[in-house]
Amino acid sequence: MPSHKSNLDAHAISEFLASRRSTRDFIKDKPVPQEIIDQLLVDAMTAPSWSNTRPFKIAVASGDVRDRISKEFLNRWDALSVGRHGNLLAKIKLITSRYGLPTSNRKMAKPYVAELKPRAHRIGAELYKVLGVERGNREARDAEWAKNYEFFGAPTELFIYIHKSLGIWSASDAGLMMENLMLSAHAHGLGTCAQGAVAIWDDVVRKEFEVSSHYRLLTGLAIGYPTDAPVNSFGANRLDPAEITAKEK
Ligand SMILES: Cc1cc2nc3c(=O)[nH]c(=O)nc-3n(C[C@H](O)[C@H](O)[C@H](O)COP(=O)(O)O)c2cc1C
């Protein structure tokens, strides 16, 4: 039985936490060994959970399954982009065929509310600067976004489903679980990137995995070994805790 106490140095832990960052360029032909994936899943299960219910399912996509899903995502992204930015005929084709339109999480494209918008804009602007994408260059931005559908080259993509019955607590539990998994991956020298972008075509994942209709897709999560690309050194800004603590009345 593992001890409930830790001898790890608190300062070292803070440093470790601060050193995790999202990876957006992976070595595609370097698979993650199955025993490491197994260990990440074991570590993920040590997170707290609502009544210990663990109201989530994880679909682990590697190899051919991963490639098939990615290929279909890229085709749909192409169809969606052509429909959105093409002429009237292209728009009509998108609407009538529906191929490329989101089949799940349709509300994801909603604009950010005023309180959160500056934060989202800041990360977008800073990230695109590192990627060399100029403001207003929609095509270049779309090309970067499309990399989500190749999982940034990651050899393994996880699809995280949450049980509908527990509402927001399912998402909270999944988030806690994912962070444990991401930190364990980080400790193994792996990179990760949570990917809400892939949650809009749930049917593609369900074609490959048995997931009951009681579950809905929350997000994807790319895992693999990071390349030396500059985007992987990008450090997202960190909010001052004062910005997220509620003031006493
Ligand atoms: C639920 C969730 C979904 C995310 N979706 C995406 C995504 O689709 N594409 C992407 O590049 N990053 C995505 N991210 C990564 C965030 O942009 C990133 O965590 C944030 O900017 C902070 O940077 P850091 O992870 O490097 O600390 C997502 C993060 C979370 C938690």
The ligand as a MOL file (V3000), in Angstrom:
LIG
                    3D

  0  0  0     0  0            999 V3000
M  V30 BEGIN CTAB
M  V30 COUNTS 31 33 0 0 0
M  V30 BEGIN ATOM
M  V30 1 C -9.8820 21.3190 -22.2130 0
M  V30 2 C -8.7510 21.9430 -22.9920 0
M  V30 3 C -8.8360 21.9920 -24.3740 0
M  V30 4 C -7.7780 22.5290 -25.1200 0
M  V30 5 N -7.8730 22.5380 -26.4910 0
M  V30 6 C -6.7990 22.9260 -27.2280 0
M  V30 7 C -6.8370 22.7880 -28.6440 0
M  V30 8 O -7.8190 22.3660 -29.2410 0
M  V30 9 N -5.7250 23.1270 -29.3470 0
M  V30 10 C -4.5980 23.6040 -28.7210 0
M  V30 11 O -3.6150 23.8940 -29.4180 0
M  V30 12 N -4.5400 23.7480 -27.3780 0
M  V30 13 C -5.6050 23.4050 -26.6220 0
M  V30 14 N -5.5540 23.4840 -25.2420 0
M  V30 15 C -4.3070 23.9160 -24.5880 0
M  V30 16 C -4.4290 25.3030 -23.9690 0
M  V30 17 O -4.3830 26.2850 -24.9810 0
M  V30 18 C -3.2520 25.4630 -22.9750 0
M  V30 19 O -3.3920 24.5310 -21.9410 0
M  V30 20 C -3.1950 26.8680 -22.3650 0
M  V30 21 O -2.9290 27.8250 -23.3630 0
M  V30 22 C -2.1120 26.9570 -21.2970 0
M  V30 23 O -0.8610 26.5740 -21.8260 0
M  V30 24 P -0.0060 25.3690 -21.2350 0
M  V30 25 O -0.8170 24.1110 -21.3420 0
M  V30 26 O 1.2220 25.3200 -22.1050 0
M  V30 27 O 0.2920 25.6840 -19.8110 0
M  V30 28 C -6.6170 23.0190 -24.4670 0
M  V30 29 C -6.5590 22.9710 -23.0660 0
M  V30 30 C -7.5960 22.4370 -22.3310 0
M  V30 31 C -7.4900 22.3690 -20.8270 0
M  V30 END ATOM
M  V30 BEGIN BOND
M  V30 1 1 1 2
M  V30 2 1 2 3
M  V30 3 2 2 30
M  V30 4 2 3 4
M  V30 5 1 4 5
M  V30 6 1 4 28
M  V30 7 2 5 6
M  V30 8 1 6 7
M  V30 9 1 6 13
M  V30 10 2 7 8
M  V30 11 1 7 9
M  V30 12 1 9 10
M  V30 13 2 10 11
M  V30 14 1 10 12
M  V30 15 2 12 13
M  V30 16 1 13 14
M  V30 17 1 14 15
M  V30 18 1 14 28
M  V30 19 1 15 16
M  V30 20 1 16 17
M  V30 21 1 16 18
M  V30 22 1 18 19
M  V30 23 1 18 20
M  V30 24 1 20 21
M  V30 25 1 20 22
M  V30 26 1 22 23
M  V30 27 1 23 24
M  V30 28 2 24 25
M  V30 29 1 24 26
M  V30 30 1 24 27
M  V30 31 2 28 29
M  V30 32 1 29 30
M  V30 33 1 30 31
M  V30 END BOND
M  V30 END CTAB
M  END
